[in-house]
Amino acid sequence: MLRATIIVDEKKVEELLGVPPEKVVGLHGTARGHHRQYPGAKGIGEKAQPELIRKYGSVETALDHAAEVSTSRYRKLCSSSANKC
């Protein structure tokens, strides 16, 4: 598949992905996908990841602090994923 290359600044990266440029690797690194060889955080998808990364710095840190996650659905998912690590 041929894709066009676009160049964006830091502000546009955050606008498009919901996280600052230095957190993009963490955002994509924790994405769950069948094509990946690692499980990711089950149930924590494209909407929740940026929220958790903005608040806790990384999804891994959110998993470590699962009991403190304010949204009950995300808290359950974080607790469940953290227990499997």
PyMOL Python script that loads the backbone (N, CA, C, O; Angstrom):
from pymol import cmd

cmd.read_pdbstr("""\
ATOM      1  N   MET A   1       0.842  -1.165   0.000  1.00  0.00           N
ATOM      2  CA  MET A   1       0.000   0.000   0.000  1.00  0.00           C
ATOM      3  C   MET A   1       0.893   1.236   0.000  1.00  0.00           C
ATOM      4  O   MET A   1       1.812   1.342   0.812  1.00  0.00           O
ATOM      5  N   LEU A   2       0.633   2.129  -0.871  1.00  0.00           N
ATOM      6  CA  LEU A   2       1.397   3.359  -0.992  1.00  0.00           C
ATOM      7  C   LEU A   2       0.743   4.439  -0.148  1.00  0.00           C
ATOM      8  O   LEU A   2      -0.455   4.694  -0.274  1.00  0.00           O
ATOM      9  N   ARG A   3       1.519   5.065   0.700  1.00  0.00           N
ATOM     10  CA  ARG A   3       0.999   6.131   1.561  1.00  0.00           C
ATOM     11  C   ARG A   3       1.807   7.393   1.348  1.00  0.00           C
ATOM     12  O   ARG A   3       3.012   7.346   1.098  1.00  0.00           O
ATOM     13  N   ALA A   4       1.140   8.496   1.449  1.00  0.00           N
ATOM     14  CA  ALA A   4       1.818   9.780   1.326  1.00  0.00           C
ATOM     15  C   ALA A   4       2.551  10.083   2.628  1.00  0.00           C
ATOM     16  O   ALA A   4       2.084   9.726   3.709  1.00  0.00           O
ATOM     17  N   THR A   5       3.682  10.730   2.521  1.00  0.00           N
ATOM     18  CA  THR A   5       4.438  11.136   3.690  1.00  0.00           C
ATOM     19  C   THR A   5       4.057  12.568   4.030  1.00  0.00           C
ATOM     20  O   THR A   5       4.051  13.446   3.168  1.00  0.00           O
ATOM     21  N   ILE A   6       3.741  12.787   5.296  1.00  0.00           N
ATOM     22  CA  ILE A   6       3.468  14.148   5.740  1.00  0.00           C
ATOM     23  C   ILE A   6       4.426  14.471   6.884  1.00  0.00           C
ATOM     24  O   ILE A   6       4.811  13.598   7.662  1.00  0.00           O
ATOM     25  N   ILE A   7       4.786  15.706   6.962  1.00  0.00           N
ATOM     26  CA  ILE A   7       5.676  16.173   8.026  1.00  0.00           C
ATOM     27  C   ILE A   7       4.855  17.071   8.932  1.00  0.00           C
ATOM     28  O   ILE A   7       4.192  18.003   8.478  1.00  0.00           O
ATOM     29  N   VAL A   8       4.914  16.771  10.229  1.00  0.00           N
ATOM     30  CA  VAL A   8       4.137  17.547  11.196  1.00  0.00           C
ATOM     31  C   VAL A   8       5.032  18.010  12.334  1.00  0.00           C
ATOM     32  O   VAL A   8       6.083  17.425  12.593  1.00  0.00           O
ATOM     33  N   ASP A   9       4.603  19.061  13.002  1.00  0.00           N
ATOM     34  CA  ASP A   9       5.342  19.547  14.159  1.00  0.00           C
ATOM     35  C   ASP A   9       4.809  18.865  15.430  1.00  0.00           C
ATOM     36  O   ASP A   9       3.875  18.065  15.367  1.00  0.00           O
ATOM     37  N   GLU A  10       5.407  19.188  16.571  1.00  0.00           N
ATOM     38  CA  GLU A  10       5.033  18.552  17.836  1.00  0.00           C
ATOM     39  C   GLU A  10       3.557  18.754  18.165  1.00  0.00           C
ATOM     40  O   GLU A  10       2.884  17.831  18.625  1.00  0.00           O
ATOM     41  N   LYS A  11       3.061  19.958  17.930  1.00  0.00           N
ATOM     42  CA  LYS A  11       1.667  20.274  18.237  1.00  0.00           C
ATOM     43  C   LYS A  11       0.721  19.396  17.408  1.00  0.00           C
ATOM     44  O   LYS A  11      -0.286  18.909  17.923  1.00  0.00           O
ATOM     45  N   LYS A  12       1.040  19.198  16.144  1.00  0.00           N
ATOM     46  CA  LYS A  12       0.190  18.394  15.256  1.00  0.00           C
ATOM     47  C   LYS A  12       0.244  16.913  15.647  1.00  0.00           C
ATOM     48  O   LYS A  12      -0.767  16.218  15.552  1.00  0.00           O
ATOM     49  N   VAL A  13       1.409  16.421  16.084  1.00  0.00           N
ATOM     50  CA  VAL A  13       1.518  15.036  16.548  1.00  0.00           C
ATOM     51  C   VAL A  13       0.570  14.822  17.713  1.00  0.00           C
ATOM     52  O   VAL A  13      -0.168  13.837  17.746  1.00  0.00           O
ATOM     53  N   GLU A  14       0.587  15.735  18.664  1.00  0.00           N
ATOM     54  CA  GLU A  14      -0.286  15.609  19.833  1.00  0.00           C
ATOM     55  C   GLU A  14      -1.759  15.723  19.438  1.00  0.00           C
ATOM     56  O   GLU A  14      -2.614  15.037  19.998  1.00  0.00           O
ATOM     57  N   GLU A  15      -2.044  16.585  18.481  1.00  0.00           N
ATOM     58  CA  GLU A  15      -3.419  16.736  17.995  1.00  0.00           C
ATOM     59  C   GLU A  15      -3.905  15.445  17.327  1.00  0.00           C
ATOM     60  O   GLU A  15      -5.036  15.013  17.549  1.00  0.00           O
ATOM     61  N   LEU A  16      -3.055  14.844  16.519  1.00  0.00           N
ATOM     62  CA  LEU A  16      -3.434  13.641  15.778  1.00  0.00           C
ATOM     63  C   LEU A  16      -3.483  12.383  16.646  1.00  0.00           C
ATOM     64  O   LEU A  16      -4.384  11.558  16.496  1.00  0.00           O
ATOM     65  N   LEU A  17      -2.520  12.240  17.544  1.00  0.00           N
ATOM     66  CA  LEU A  17      -2.389  10.996  18.305  1.00  0.00           C
ATOM     67  C   LEU A  17      -2.792  11.096  19.770  1.00  0.00           C
ATOM     68  O   LEU A  17      -2.990  10.079  20.434  1.00  0.00           O
ATOM     69  N   GLY A  18      -2.914  12.324  20.276  1.00  0.00           N
ATOM     70  CA  GLY A  18      -3.340  12.497  21.656  1.00  0.00           C
ATOM     71  C   GLY A  18      -2.225  12.440  22.683  1.00  0.00           C
ATOM     72  O   GLY A  18      -2.483  12.534  23.883  1.00  0.00           O
ATOM     73  N   VAL A  19      -0.996  12.288  22.232  1.00  0.00           N
ATOM     74  CA  VAL A  19       0.159  12.252  23.138  1.00  0.00           C
ATOM     75  C   VAL A  19       1.295  13.054  22.516  1.00  0.00           C
ATOM     76  O   VAL A  19       1.337  13.225  21.298  1.00  0.00           O
ATOM     77  N   PRO A  20       2.228  13.554  23.349  1.00  0.00           N
ATOM     78  CA  PRO A  20       3.379  14.276  22.796  1.00  0.00           C
ATOM     79  C   PRO A  20       4.292  13.326  22.017  1.00  0.00           C
ATOM     80  O   PRO A  20       4.243  12.113  22.222  1.00  0.00           O
ATOM     81  N   PRO A  21       5.115  13.867  21.133  1.00  0.00           N
ATOM     82  CA  PRO A  21       5.960  13.027  20.274  1.00  0.00           C
ATOM     83  C   PRO A  21       6.803  11.998  21.036  1.00  0.00           C
ATOM     84  O   PRO A  21       6.980  10.877  20.560  1.00  0.00           O
ATOM     85  N   GLU A  22       7.320  12.365  22.205  1.00  0.00           N
ATOM     86  CA  GLU A  22       8.183  11.437  22.939  1.00  0.00           C
ATOM     87  C   GLU A  22       7.419  10.240  23.506  1.00  0.00           C
ATOM     88  O   GLU A  22       8.037   9.277  23.961  1.00  0.00           O
ATOM     89  N   LYS A  23       6.087  10.285  23.484  1.00  0.00           N
ATOM     90  CA  LYS A  23       5.263   9.182  24.004  1.00  0.00           C
ATOM     91  C   LYS A  23       4.670   8.310  22.898  1.00  0.00           C
ATOM     92  O   LYS A  23       3.990   7.327  23.193  1.00  0.00           O
ATOM     93  N   VAL A  24       4.915   8.650  21.635  1.00  0.00           N
ATOM     94  CA  VAL A  24       4.331   7.903  20.516  1.00  0.00           C
ATOM     95  C   VAL A  24       4.777   6.446  20.514  1.00  0.00           C
ATOM     96  O   VAL A  24       3.972   5.556  20.240  1.00  0.00           O
ATOM     97  N   VAL A  25       6.028   6.194  20.811  1.00  0.00           N
ATOM     98  CA  VAL A  25       6.527   4.813  20.838  1.00  0.00           C
ATOM     99  C   VAL A  25       5.769   4.003  21.885  1.00  0.00           C
ATOM    100  O   VAL A  25       5.393   2.860  21.629  1.00  0.00           O
ATOM    101  N   GLY A  26       5.542   4.581  23.054  1.00  0.00           N
ATOM    102  CA  GLY A  26       4.784   3.894  24.095  1.00  0.00           C
ATOM    103  C   GLY A  26       3.349   3.644  23.681  1.00  0.00           C
ATOM    104  O   GLY A  26       2.774   2.604  24.001  1.00  0.00           O
ATOM    105  N   LEU A  27       2.772   4.599  22.969  1.00  0.00           N
ATOM    106  CA  LEU A  27       1.401   4.466  22.491  1.00  0.00           C
ATOM    107  C   LEU A  27       1.281   3.286  21.541  1.00  0.00           C
ATOM    108  O   LEU A  27       0.391   2.449  21.690  1.00  0.00           O
ATOM    109  N   HIS A  28       2.165   3.221  20.580  1.00  0.00           N
ATOM    110  CA  HIS A  28       2.107   2.132  19.610  1.00  0.00           C
ATOM    111  C   HIS A  28       2.672   0.835  20.170  1.00  0.00           C
ATOM    112  O   HIS A  28       2.273  -0.250  19.749  1.00  0.00           O
ATOM    113  N   GLY A  29       3.583   0.940  21.099  1.00  0.00           N
ATOM    114  CA  GLY A  29       4.179  -0.257  21.685  1.00  0.00           C
ATOM    115  C   GLY A  29       3.223  -1.040  22.554  1.00  0.00           C
ATOM    116  O   GLY A  29       3.408  -2.239  22.758  1.00  0.00           O
ATOM    117  N   THR A  30       2.194  -0.373  23.073  1.00  0.00           N
ATOM    118  CA  THR A  30       1.238  -1.068  23.935  1.00  0.00           C
ATOM    119  C   THR A  30      -0.045  -1.427  23.206  1.00  0.00           C
ATOM    120  O   THR A  30      -0.951  -2.023  23.789  1.00  0.00           O
ATOM    121  N   ALA A  31      -0.122  -1.068  21.940  1.00  0.00           N
ATOM    122  CA  ALA A  31      -1.335  -1.385  21.177  1.00  0.00           C
ATOM    123  C   ALA A  31      -1.475  -2.895  21.047  1.00  0.00           C
ATOM    124  O   ALA A  31      -0.506  -3.611  20.794  1.00  0.00           O
ATOM    125  N   ARG A  32      -2.676  -3.348  21.223  1.00  0.00           N
ATOM    126  CA  ARG A  32      -2.951  -4.781  21.109  1.00  0.00           C
ATOM    127  C   ARG A  32      -3.303  -5.053  19.652  1.00  0.00           C
ATOM    128  O   ARG A  32      -4.107  -4.335  19.057  1.00  0.00           O
ATOM    129  N   GLY A  33      -2.715  -6.064  19.093  1.00  0.00           N
ATOM    130  CA  GLY A  33      -3.020  -6.415  17.719  1.00  0.00           C
ATOM    131  C   GLY A  33      -2.669  -7.857  17.446  1.00  0.00           C
ATOM    132  O   GLY A  33      -1.690  -8.381  17.978  1.00  0.00           O
ATOM    133  N   HIS A  34      -3.466  -8.496  16.620  1.00  0.00           N
ATOM    134  CA  HIS A  34      -3.232  -9.903  16.307  1.00  0.00           C
ATOM    135  C   HIS A  34      -1.936 -10.100  15.516  1.00  0.00           C
ATOM    136  O   HIS A  34      -1.360 -11.188  15.531  1.00  0.00           O
ATOM    137  N   HIS A  35      -1.484  -9.062  14.835  1.00  0.00           N
ATOM    138  CA  HIS A  35      -0.274  -9.170  14.044  1.00  0.00           C
ATOM    139  C   HIS A  35       0.983  -8.973  14.893  1.00  0.00           C
ATOM    140  O   HIS A  35       2.096  -9.131  14.393  1.00  0.00           O
ATOM    141  N   ARG A  36       0.817  -8.636  16.150  1.00  0.00           N
ATOM    142  CA  ARG A  36       1.959  -8.394  17.021  1.00  0.00           C
ATOM    143  C   ARG A  36       2.300  -9.668  17.783  1.00  0.00           C
ATOM    144  O   ARG A  36       1.446 -10.536  17.966  1.00  0.00           O
ATOM    145  N   GLN A  37       3.530  -9.777  18.219  1.00  0.00           N
ATOM    146  CA  GLN A  37       3.974 -10.965  18.939  1.00  0.00           C
ATOM    147  C   GLN A  37       3.897 -10.778  20.442  1.00  0.00           C
ATOM    148  O   GLN A  37       4.394 -11.616  21.194  1.00  0.00           O
ATOM    149  N   TYR A  38       3.290  -9.705  20.888  1.00  0.00           N
ATOM    150  CA  TYR A  38       3.131  -9.455  22.319  1.00  0.00           C
ATOM    151  C   TYR A  38       1.681  -9.076  22.568  1.00  0.00           C
ATOM    152  O   TYR A  38       1.024  -8.549  21.671  1.00  0.00           O
ATOM    153  N   PRO A  39       1.173  -9.329  23.754  1.00  0.00           N
ATOM    154  CA  PRO A  39      -0.251  -9.169  23.993  1.00  0.00           C
ATOM    155  C   PRO A  39      -0.761  -7.750  24.131  1.00  0.00           C
ATOM    156  O   PRO A  39      -1.945  -7.516  23.891  1.00  0.00           O
ATOM    157  N   GLY A  40       0.067  -6.793  24.503  1.00  0.00           N
ATOM    158  CA  GLY A  40      -0.442  -5.451  24.766  1.00  0.00           C
ATOM    159  C   GLY A  40      -1.295  -5.467  26.014  1.00  0.00           C
ATOM    160  O   GLY A  40      -1.219  -6.401  26.814  1.00  0.00           O
ATOM    161  N   ALA A  41      -2.094  -4.453  26.182  1.00  0.00           N
ATOM    162  CA  ALA A  41      -2.992  -4.377  27.331  1.00  0.00           C
ATOM    163  C   ALA A  41      -4.401  -4.631  26.817  1.00  0.00           C
ATOM    164  O   ALA A  41      -5.011  -3.749  26.213  1.00  0.00           O
ATOM    165  N   LYS A  42      -4.911  -5.810  27.047  1.00  0.00           N
ATOM    166  CA  LYS A  42      -6.198  -6.230  26.491  1.00  0.00           C
ATOM    167  C   LYS A  42      -7.316  -5.276  26.905  1.00  0.00           C
ATOM    168  O   LYS A  42      -7.492  -4.983  28.087  1.00  0.00           O
ATOM    169  N   GLY A  43      -8.065  -4.800  25.918  1.00  0.00           N
ATOM    170  CA  GLY A  43      -9.194  -3.925  26.171  1.00  0.00           C
ATOM    171  C   GLY A  43      -8.847  -2.449  26.263  1.00  0.00           C
ATOM    172  O   GLY A  43      -9.741  -1.602  26.271  1.00  0.00           O
ATOM    173  N   ILE A  44      -7.575  -2.136  26.330  1.00  0.00           N
ATOM    174  CA  ILE A  44      -7.154  -0.734  26.388  1.00  0.00           C
ATOM    175  C   ILE A  44      -6.734  -0.349  24.977  1.00  0.00           C
ATOM    176  O   ILE A  44      -5.643  -0.689  24.516  1.00  0.00           O
ATOM    177  N   GLY A  45      -7.616   0.359  24.312  1.00  0.00           N
ATOM    178  CA  GLY A  45      -7.420   0.638  22.900  1.00  0.00           C
ATOM    179  C   GLY A  45      -7.009   2.061  22.593  1.00  0.00           C
ATOM    180  O   GLY A  45      -6.444   2.766  23.428  1.00  0.00           O
ATOM    181  N   GLU A  46      -7.311   2.462  21.369  1.00  0.00           N
ATOM    182  CA  GLU A  46      -6.867   3.745  20.840  1.00  0.00           C
ATOM    183  C   GLU A  46      -7.408   4.940  21.607  1.00  0.00           C
ATOM    184  O   GLU A  46      -6.762   5.987  21.641  1.00  0.00           O
ATOM    185  N   LYS A  47      -8.574   4.810  22.223  1.00  0.00           N
ATOM    186  CA  LYS A  47      -9.149   5.931  22.965  1.00  0.00           C
ATOM    187  C   LYS A  47      -8.544   6.030  24.370  1.00  0.00           C
ATOM    188  O   LYS A  47      -8.210   7.121  24.830  1.00  0.00           O
ATOM    189  N   ALA A  48      -8.408   4.896  25.039  1.00  0.00           N
ATOM    190  CA  ALA A  48      -7.926   4.895  26.424  1.00  0.00           C
ATOM    191  C   ALA A  48      -6.431   5.138  26.532  1.00  0.00           C
ATOM    192  O   ALA A  48      -5.982   5.810  27.460  1.00  0.00           O
ATOM    193  N   GLN A  49      -5.648   4.600  25.594  1.00  0.00           N
ATOM    194  CA  GLN A  49      -4.194   4.723  25.693  1.00  0.00           C
ATOM    195  C   GLN A  49      -3.713   6.162  25.820  1.00  0.00           C
ATOM    196  O   GLN A  49      -2.935   6.451  26.730  1.00  0.00           O
ATOM    197  N   PRO A  50      -4.137   7.078  24.952  1.00  0.00           N
ATOM    198  CA  PRO A  50      -3.661   8.458  25.106  1.00  0.00           C
ATOM    199  C   PRO A  50      -4.054   9.069  26.450  1.00  0.00           C
ATOM    200  O   PRO A  50      -3.268   9.795  27.057  1.00  0.00           O
ATOM    201  N   GLU A  51      -5.282   8.772  26.918  1.00  0.00           N
ATOM    202  CA  GLU A  51      -5.717   9.303  28.215  1.00  0.00           C
ATOM    203  C   GLU A  51      -4.812   8.807  29.332  1.00  0.00           C
ATOM    204  O   GLU A  51      -4.368   9.592  30.170  1.00  0.00           O
ATOM    205  N   LEU A  52      -4.539   7.508  29.346  1.00  0.00           N
ATOM    206  CA  LEU A  52      -3.702   6.925  30.393  1.00  0.00           C
ATOM    207  C   LEU A  52      -2.261   7.419  30.302  1.00  0.00           C
ATOM    208  O   LEU A  52      -1.624   7.678  31.323  1.00  0.00           O
ATOM    209  N   ILE A  53      -1.753   7.549  29.085  1.00  0.00           N
ATOM    210  CA  ILE A  53      -0.374   8.031  28.900  1.00  0.00           C
ATOM    211  C   ILE A  53      -0.252   9.482  29.347  1.00  0.00           C
ATOM    212  O   ILE A  53       0.734   9.852  29.983  1.00  0.00           O
ATOM    213  N   ARG A  54      -1.248  10.308  29.018  1.00  0.00           N
ATOM    214  CA  ARG A  54      -1.202  11.714  29.459  1.00  0.00           C
ATOM    215  C   ARG A  54      -1.216  11.801  30.985  1.00  0.00           C
ATOM    216  O   ARG A  54      -0.495  12.614  31.563  1.00  0.00           O
ATOM    217  N   LYS A  55      -2.024  10.977  31.637  1.00  0.00           N
ATOM    218  CA  LYS A  55      -2.153  11.062  33.086  1.00  0.00           C
ATOM    219  C   LYS A  55      -1.000  10.393  33.828  1.00  0.00           C
ATOM    220  O   LYS A  55      -0.505  10.938  34.815  1.00  0.00           O
ATOM    221  N   TYR A  56      -0.564   9.214  33.366  1.00  0.00           N
ATOM    222  CA  TYR A  56       0.421   8.432  34.113  1.00  0.00           C
ATOM    223  C   TYR A  56       1.806   8.380  33.465  1.00  0.00           C
ATOM    224  O   TYR A  56       2.753   7.874  34.067  1.00  0.00           O
ATOM    225  N   GLY A  57       1.928   8.900  32.245  1.00  0.00           N
ATOM    226  CA  GLY A  57       3.226   8.901  31.580  1.00  0.00           C
ATOM    227  C   GLY A  57       3.430   7.708  30.657  1.00  0.00           C
ATOM    228  O   GLY A  57       4.157   7.797  29.667  1.00  0.00           O
ATOM    229  N   SER A  58       2.785   6.589  30.986  1.00  0.00           N
ATOM    230  CA  SER A  58       2.847   5.401  30.130  1.00  0.00           C
ATOM    231  C   SER A  58       1.726   4.460  30.543  1.00  0.00           C
ATOM    232  O   SER A  58       1.213   4.546  31.659  1.00  0.00           O
ATOM    233  N   VAL A  59       1.352   3.571  29.648  1.00  0.00           N
ATOM    234  CA  VAL A  59       0.340   2.577  29.987  1.00  0.00           C
ATOM    235  C   VAL A  59       0.884   1.643  31.057  1.00  0.00           C
ATOM    236  O   VAL A  59       0.137   1.193  31.926  1.00  0.00           O
ATOM    237  N   GLU A  60       2.179   1.348  31.001  1.00  0.00           N
ATOM    238  CA  GLU A  60       2.791   0.471  32.005  1.00  0.00           C
ATOM    239  C   GLU A  60       2.648   1.056  33.405  1.00  0.00           C
ATOM    240  O   GLU A  60       2.344   0.333  34.354  1.00  0.00           O
ATOM    241  N   THR A  61       2.868   2.370  33.539  1.00  0.00           N
ATOM    242  CA  THR A  61       2.718   3.029  34.835  1.00  0.00           C
ATOM    243  C   THR A  61       1.256   3.008  35.274  1.00  0.00           C
ATOM    244  O   THR A  61       0.968   2.830  36.458  1.00  0.00           O
ATOM    245  N   ALA A  62       0.334   3.188  34.329  1.00  0.00           N
ATOM    246  CA  ALA A  62      -1.092   3.108  34.659  1.00  0.00           C
ATOM    247  C   ALA A  62      -1.426   1.717  35.186  1.00  0.00           C
ATOM    248  O   ALA A  62      -2.211   1.581  36.124  1.00  0.00           O
ATOM    249  N   LEU A  63      -0.832   0.674  34.584  1.00  0.00           N
ATOM    250  CA  LEU A  63      -1.064  -0.690  35.067  1.00  0.00           C
ATOM    251  C   LEU A  63      -0.539  -0.853  36.484  1.00  0.00           C
ATOM    252  O   LEU A  63      -1.157  -1.528  37.308  1.00  0.00           O
ATOM    253  N   ASP A  64       0.607  -0.233  36.767  1.00  0.00           N
ATOM    254  CA  ASP A  64       1.179  -0.295  38.113  1.00  0.00           C
ATOM    255  C   ASP A  64       0.290   0.406  39.146  1.00  0.00           C
ATOM    256  O   ASP A  64       0.301   0.053  40.326  1.00  0.00           O
ATOM    257  N   HIS A  65      -0.479   1.402  38.690  1.00  0.00           N
ATOM    258  CA  HIS A  65      -1.345   2.182  39.576  1.00  0.00           C
ATOM    259  C   HIS A  65      -2.813   1.935  39.237  1.00  0.00           C
ATOM    260  O   HIS A  65      -3.627   2.856  39.304  1.00  0.00           O
ATOM    261  N   ALA A  66      -3.149   0.726  38.880  1.00  0.00           N
ATOM    262  CA  ALA A  66      -4.495   0.390  38.412  1.00  0.00           C
ATOM    263  C   ALA A  66      -5.585   0.821  39.378  1.00  0.00           C
ATOM    264  O   ALA A  66      -6.642   1.280  38.946  1.00  0.00           O
ATOM    265  N   ALA A  67      -5.353   0.686  40.654  1.00  0.00           N
ATOM    266  CA  ALA A  67      -6.372   1.034  41.656  1.00  0.00           C
ATOM    267  C   ALA A  67      -6.688   2.527  41.656  1.00  0.00           C
ATOM    268  O   ALA A  67      -7.751   2.932  42.127  1.00  0.00           O
ATOM    269  N   GLU A  68      -5.780   3.349  41.136  1.00  0.00           N
ATOM    270  CA  GLU A  68      -5.963   4.801  41.140  1.00  0.00           C
ATOM    271  C   GLU A  68      -6.628   5.326  39.864  1.00  0.00           C
ATOM    272  O   GLU A  68      -6.997   6.499  39.806  1.00  0.00           O
ATOM    273  N   VAL A  69      -6.786   4.488  38.850  1.00  0.00           N
ATOM    274  CA  VAL A  69      -7.369   4.927  37.578  1.00  0.00           C
ATOM    275  C   VAL A  69      -8.821   5.314  37.827  1.00  0.00           C
ATOM    276  O   VAL A  69      -9.592   4.529  38.380  1.00  0.00           O
ATOM    277  N   SER A  70      -9.194   6.533  37.417  1.00  0.00           N
ATOM    278  CA  SER A  70     -10.502   7.082  37.778  1.00  0.00           C
ATOM    279  C   SER A  70     -11.681   6.448  37.036  1.00  0.00           C
ATOM    280  O   SER A  70     -12.737   6.254  37.637  1.00  0.00           O
ATOM    281  N   THR A  71     -11.538   6.126  35.777  1.00  0.00           N
ATOM    282  CA  THR A  71     -12.631   5.527  35.013  1.00  0.00           C
ATOM    283  C   THR A  71     -12.745   4.053  35.371  1.00  0.00           C
ATOM    284  O   THR A  71     -11.784   3.298  35.219  1.00  0.00           O
ATOM    285  N   SER A  72     -13.912   3.641  35.844  1.00  0.00           N
ATOM    286  CA  SER A  72     -14.061   2.271  36.356  1.00  0.00           C
ATOM    287  C   SER A  72     -13.746   1.216  35.299  1.00  0.00           C
ATOM    288  O   SER A  72     -13.123   0.204  35.619  1.00  0.00           O
ATOM    289  N   ARG A  73     -14.157   1.424  34.051  1.00  0.00           N
ATOM    290  CA  ARG A  73     -13.870   0.444  33.000  1.00  0.00           C
ATOM    291  C   ARG A  73     -12.361   0.316  32.782  1.00  0.00           C
ATOM    292  O   ARG A  73     -11.837  -0.794  32.691  1.00  0.00           O
ATOM    293  N   TYR A  74     -11.672   1.441  32.699  1.00  0.00           N
ATOM    294  CA  TYR A  74     -10.226   1.426  32.503  1.00  0.00           C
ATOM    295  C   TYR A  74      -9.524   0.822  33.718  1.00  0.00           C
ATOM    296  O   TYR A  74      -8.534   0.103  33.582  1.00  0.00           O
ATOM    297  N   ARG A  75     -10.052   1.125  34.917  1.00  0.00           N
ATOM    298  CA  ARG A  75      -9.462   0.585  36.152  1.00  0.00           C
ATOM    299  C   ARG A  75      -9.525  -0.947  36.136  1.00  0.00           C
ATOM    300  O   ARG A  75      -8.552  -1.617  36.481  1.00  0.00           O
ATOM    301  N   LYS A  76     -10.678  -1.495  35.734  1.00  0.00           N
ATOM    302  CA  LYS A  76     -10.825  -2.953  35.651  1.00  0.00           C
ATOM    303  C   LYS A  76      -9.876  -3.545  34.625  1.00  0.00           C
ATOM    304  O   LYS A  76      -9.245  -4.572  34.876  1.00  0.00           O
ATOM    305  N   LEU A  77      -9.773  -2.897  33.464  1.00  0.00           N
ATOM    306  CA  LEU A  77      -8.880  -3.385  32.406  1.00  0.00           C
ATOM    307  C   LEU A  77      -7.427  -3.314  32.857  1.00  0.00           C
ATOM    308  O   LEU A  77      -6.650  -4.237  32.611  1.00  0.00           O
ATOM    309  N   CYS A  78      -7.061  -2.214  33.518  1.00  0.00           N
ATOM    310  CA  CYS A  78      -5.679  -2.080  34.005  1.00  0.00           C
ATOM    311  C   CYS A  78      -5.379  -3.133  35.055  1.00  0.00           C
ATOM    312  O   CYS A  78      -4.313  -3.750  35.036  1.00  0.00           O
ATOM    313  N   SER A  79      -6.317  -3.341  35.971  1.00  0.00           N
ATOM    314  CA  SER A  79      -6.117  -4.351  37.019  1.00  0.00           C
ATOM    315  C   SER A  79      -5.965  -5.728  36.405  1.00  0.00           C
ATOM    316  O   SER A  79      -5.088  -6.497  36.800  1.00  0.00           O
ATOM    317  N   SER A  80      -6.807  -6.038  35.449  1.00  0.00           N
ATOM    318  CA  SER A  80      -6.771  -7.343  34.786  1.00  0.00           C
ATOM    319  C   SER A  80      -5.460  -7.532  34.031  1.00  0.00           C
ATOM    320  O   SER A  80      -4.829  -8.584  34.133  1.00  0.00           O
ATOM    321  N   SER A  81      -5.052  -6.517  33.276  1.00  0.00           N
ATOM    322  CA  SER A  81      -3.803  -6.605  32.505  1.00  0.00           C
ATOM    323  C   SER A  81      -2.598  -6.651  33.415  1.00  0.00           C
ATOM    324  O   SER A  81      -1.648  -7.384  33.140  1.00  0.00           O
ATOM    325  N   ALA A  82      -2.612  -5.875  34.512  1.00  0.00           N
ATOM    326  CA  ALA A  82      -1.478  -5.837  35.439  1.00  0.00           C
ATOM    327  C   ALA A  82      -1.295  -7.199  36.112  1.00  0.00           C
ATOM    328  O   ALA A  82      -0.163  -7.625  36.340  1.00  0.00           O
ATOM    329  N   ASN A  83      -2.380  -7.876  36.426  1.00  0.00           N
ATOM    330  CA  ASN A  83      -2.303  -9.178  37.078  1.00  0.00           C
ATOM    331  C   ASN A  83      -1.725 -10.252  36.156  1.00  0.00           C
ATOM    332  O   ASN A  83      -1.244 -11.280  36.632  1.00  0.00           O
ATOM    333  N   LYS A  84      -1.766 -10.024  34.858  1.00  0.00           N
ATOM    334  CA  LYS A  84      -1.241 -11.009  33.899  1.00  0.00           C
ATOM    335  C   LYS A  84       0.216 -10.784  33.580  1.00  0.00           C
ATOM    336  O   LYS A  84       0.848 -11.629  32.946  1.00  0.00           O
ATOM    337  N   CYS A  85       0.773  -9.636  34.016  1.00  0.00           N
ATOM    338  CA  CYS A  85       2.170  -9.310  33.715  1.00  0.00           C
ATOM    339  C   CYS A  85       3.113 -10.044  34.658  1.00  0.00           C
ATOM    340  O   CYS A  85       4.330  -9.893  34.555  1.00  0.00           O
TER     341      CYS A  85
END
""", "prot")
cmd.dss("prot")
cmd.show_as("cartoon", "prot")
cmd.util.cbc("prot")
cmd.orient("prot")
